[in-house]
Amino acid sequence: MNLNRVMVVDGERDITFHKPLAVAAHITADSSVLDVFDKGADKGAVIRHKTVLKDEKGEPLATLVASRFRARRRRFGGPSEGQPEPHKVPTRSPDRSIDISTRPDQALVYRLCGDRNPLHSDPEFARRAGFEKPILHGMCTYGITCRGILQTYADYDAGAFRQHVARFSSPSIPARP
């Protein structure tokens, strides 16, 4: 798609588990782009894609749907209509609330997963991209929310997970000392 990955950030993640994942397995990942939407001049684009993880028999283990946001200064001419509606934020108080601290070096540690985007480590780069300071990786934030749900509602039983959906509506900033 000829994207500068440095300018791409996570928008939403949705994982649905169809069966338990084995500790070791031969897995095939089939990926496809679902949609690309033009957000308009000076607003960027949204890219949605789906990955289905399949076992050796070709049966689905999990389906992952992700949207990513690509900042850009001009339109690319794609459709702007037909985007999925964002999840409605409830107007009531939350059922439960928990605090999970991040480490000041959380983004640097998470880079060990292979995402070397300087948006997460270089303060000057982050400022040029429009952020006050480096932001936490979307997938790291997603993992923290998964942990919170497991801790709060499933007593850390990963087998209780069927689906986890999150929308990244604003950047997550690692804690600073």
Secondary structure, DSSP 8 states (H G I E B T S, - for coil): ----GGGEEEEEEEEEESS---SS---EEEEEEEEEEEEETTTEEEEEEEEEEE-TTS-EEEEEEEEEEE--SS------S---------SS--S--------TTHHHHHGGGS---GGGT-HHHHHHTT-SS----HHHHHHHHHHHHHHHHSTT-GGG-SEEEEE--S-------
